[in-house]
Amino acid sequence: MSAQSLNISALHLGETEQKILHVAVRLLQEDEFACQLLGDSDCTGHIVVLDMDSDAAAETLQKLRSSQIKILLADEQRSDRNLVSLAKPVHVETLRFVLGKVCKQLMLHLQKTYDEIVQPAEFSQPTEIASEVNDAEDDYEEEESSLLLVMLEARDQKKCVKIEEEGMPTIYIDGNKSTIASEMDYEHVLEVGLHNNEHHLHKSEFGEKDVDTAADDISLSSLDNFLWELTLKSSENILPDDIDLDTPIKLKAWPNFTRHGFHPDNFKIAALLARQPNSQRNLIEATGLGEEVISRFINSCYAVGLIEVQNDENPVEVPEKRQISEERSGLFRRLAMKLGIA
């Protein structure tokens, strides 16, 4: 095995498929598989990954050696000797699984010859691998998820998670570094989070090194900033069951309005919570703001770790809004009398 490593050709792949293949090969190398990607348009690999959506793919396929193992990315499934079909869009874990199975079988025969890797009859039937691939895909694809809840889970549990949907660029969430990355722009990702019911999102865990590799050419955003804005605009309630309208809560720290954006209503709520613990019901009464406005601000603060439940059983006093109002009205009355407009 030390004499030669397995070469993998990538032909007619799009940019996304190229990145997925690079990550899958890197994972195999970390698992001590002796394999490497060949340069662009080099079709001499022991294994060839070919995107059949390309116009030139069919012609290229005919030119490949019968002994080469072909992994075809295509919506239409094919069955032939030394050929495995994968439905698009292909996932990193699926491609890694298939490449790993193929590499293991090729390694068993690699010492016999370096010109023709394996005789067709010696290689497991593609249908057997395809069956295992389908099982792997079933395990890999999870239930549809709320983007907001996935982000919170990743941040709280320090996990790396990716969110995928057919036809949509992948969203990478790094809970360790509290960052989010995607080829989509910030506003587009925000729209996905605000309209979960219009999407079929699937999540899966991802290694931190893989996130770094996949996001090499993608700009990173702060996960906390994203969580703040998403919860402020979303009607989705993320507060735990033990925080209701009458639960006294307080701010652990002042929100970063410079970074998150300033809004007078949010500043007013923050000022009351910074002064003393308050329930949401009391905040509604004290500010005159609607329950939805109060709830969204509290959700945003909770999302970025600024909310603390007040354990003191003493009742929370409502700020004396009426007294302040009377003082102000008295001041205006005196000014009006001096100006002769009372």
N, C-alpha and C positions, 0 to 999 in steps of 0.2 A: 504494500500500500504506500510505502514511503517513496517508491520510484516515481509515481505520477499522481497528480490530483485530477479530479473530474472537472472538465471544462463545460461551462454552460453558455450557450448562445442565446441572445435575445434579439428577435427579429420582428420588425414592424410593430413594436410596442409603442403605445402612447406614453405621454409624460407620467401619468398616474401609474400605469402598469409598470413602467420602468422603476419608479420609486418603490413600489410594492415588491418587485423582484429583488431590488438591491437590499431591502430590509430582510426579506426571507433568506437570501444567501448569507447575509451577515449573521443571522441567527444560527444558521447551520454551521457556519465557521466557528461561532462561539461554542457550539456543541461538539466541536472537534471533527467535523466533517471536512475532509480534504477536497474542497471544491472552490472554483473561482469563476467569475464572470469574464467572458471574452469581450473584446472591443466591439464597437458598433459594426453591424453588417458582417461580422465574422461568423460564418455558418458551420464551422468545423467542430463545434462542441459535441461532446458525448451526449449531452442533453440539449434540446432546442426548445425554447419557449417562444411560441409563435402566436401573434394576434391575428385571427382569421378574418377580422373585420376590414383589414387592409386589402386594397384591390390587388396588390401584388402577392398576397399571402398564398393563394392557391397555386400559383406558378412556382413560388419558392418551395412549397411543400413537396411538389413533384420532383424537385432537384435534390432533396435531402437523401442521404444514404438510408437504406432499409434498416441498418443496424443502429442508427441514431434513435434515441428515445425522444418522441415529440410530445410536448405538452401544449395542447391547443386551447387558446382562450376564445371561446365562441358560444353564441346562444344556441346554435344547432349542435347537438351531440353527435360525435362520430365514433365509430368502433373499428379498429384495425390493429394489426400487429405492431407492437412497440409504439402505441399511440394512446394518450390519455386526454380526454376532453374535460375542460373546466368551464362551467357557466360563468358569464360575466354579470355583474362586476365580481372579480375575484378578490378574496381577502388575504391578508398577509399570512395568517395562520393556516388557511387552506393551502396556499401555494407552498408554504414551508413544509406542511405535512406530506404533500405529494412529492416534492423534491427529496425529502428525507427518505421516503419509501423507495424511490427510484435509485437514489445514491447507495442505499444499503445493498440493493440487489446487484448493482453494477460493481460495487466494491468486491463482492464475492468472486467475480470473474475477471477483475482487472489484471491480475497477475498472469492470466493465460495469454493475453495478447494486447498490444497497445495500438494496433492498427484497426481491427474490428473488435469492438468492446465485448459484444456478446451476441451469440447466434439467436435469432428470433425465437426458436423453440425453447431456449433456456430461460427466457424472460417471462415472468408471471403474466398471465393474460390481463390486458388492460381493463377488462370488465371487473376483475377482482379488485384492482386498485380503485377503479371508479366507484365501486360499492363502498369501500372504506372511506373514500373522499366524501361521498354523500353523507355517511354517518358522521364524519368529522364536522361537516357543515351544519348538520342538525344540532350537534352539541355546541357549535360555535355561535350560532345565531340565537340571541336571547330575546326575551319579551320586549315589546316596544317600551321605551322609557321616556320620562319627562327630562328634558335637557337640564332644567333647573335642579331637579332632585339628584341627577347624576353628578352634576358639578359640585353640589354640596357634599355628597357622599365621597367623591374623590378628594376634595379639600380636607374634610374632617378625618378621613381614614388614610390620608397620604398615599393615595393610589394613582396610577397612571391609567387613564381610560380613553378609549377612542369611540366616537359616535359616528355611525355610518348609515347612509341611506342610498339606495340605488339612484345614480345620476347626480349625487351631491358630493362635493369634496369632503373628505374626512375631517372631523373636528377632533383635535388631540388635546386632552386635558391632563396636565401634570400637577397632581395634588401635592407633591413634594416641594415643587418650586412655585406653586400657586400661579401657574401660567396657563394660557389657552392659545392654541395655534390652529390655523386653518388657511387654506388657499382662498377661502371666502373672506371678504372684508368684514370688519367689525359689525357694521350695521346689518349685513346679511345674516351673520350668525345670530345676532339679536332677534331678527325677525323669525328665525327658526325656533328660538326659545319661546317667543310670544305666541306662536301658532303651532303648538305641538299637535293639535288635532288634525292639521293639514299634512302632517309628515308621518312617516313610519320609521322611526329612529331605532337603531339597534346598537347596544353597547357591548364592549368587550374590554378586558384588561389588557394592558400593553406594558412592556418593559420600559423603564426610564431611559435606557440607552436607545431603545427603538424610537421613542418619542423624539429624542435629540436628533437621531438620524433622519427620521421622516420630516422633521420640522426645520432641517438645515436651511432651506431656502424660503422659509415661511416666517413672516413677522410674528412676534410674540406679543400678547396682551396680558394685562394683569387680570387674574381670575377674580379677585375681590372687586375691582372696578366693574367687571362684567356682571357679577352677582348683584351688586348694588343697583345698577341700572335696570337689569332684568326684573328684579323683584319690585322695583319702584313703578315699573310700567305694567307688571303682570298682576292678574287677579288671583293667582295661585297662592294659597296660604301654606307657608312652610313652618309655622310656629308649632311647637310640640303641644300635645293635648293638655299639659299642665299650665299653659298660658292662655287664659281666656280674657274676656272683656274686663273682668273684675280683678285680675291678677296684678298686684303691684310690681312694677318693673322699674329699672333705672338704667342709665347709661354708664358703661364702664369707662368710656372715653368719648371725647367730642368727635363727631363725624368729620371727615376730611372734605368739607364742602368745596375747597379749592380744587380738589381732584375730581370729586363726584358731581360737581355742579351745584350752584346755590339756588334755592327756592325759598321764598319768604315763609310759606306754610311749614316747610320742614325745619327751618331755623326756629320758628315759634315752638314747635313740638319739642325739639331738642333742648331749647332753653328751659322748658318746664321740667323735662326729665333730668336735666343736669342739676336743677335746683333741689329736687326731692323726688323720691319714688312716686310713681303715679300709675293708675290703671288706665287702660284704653278708654273705659267709660268716662272716667274723670277728665281725661284729655279732651274727649269730644265735647263735654260740657264747658270746660274752661276755655277752649279755643274757638268753639262755634264751628269747627270744621266737621266734615262728614266722616262717618265711620270708615269708609273706603280709603280716604286720604290718610287717616291715622294708621289704619291697618297696613297700608303699603309701606309707610315710613318705618313702622316697627318691624315689618318683615325684612326690609332692607338692612336695618341695623342688626337684626338677628343674623342675617346671611353673612355679614362680615365680622361677626363676633363681638358686637358692641352692647348687646342686651344682657342684663343680669336680672334674675328673678329676686325680688326683695322678700327675704324670709321672715322679716319682722311681722308679727301678727297684729301689730297696732294698726288701726284703721288709717287709711291715707286721706289727708285733708285735701279738699278741693281748693285751688287757688282762688282768692277772693276777687273775682272778676268784677263784681258789682261795685265794690269799694273803689277800685282803680278807676272804673268808669265814672263814678260820681266825682272823684277828685279832678279828673280831666274836664268834666262838664263844668265844675265850679270855676276852674281856671279859665275856660273859654268864656264863661259868663262875665267874669271880672274884666277880661280883655275887651269884650264886646261893649261893656258899660263905659270903659275908658275911651273907646273909639266912637262912642255915641251911636252905636248901631244895635244896642240891646232892645 
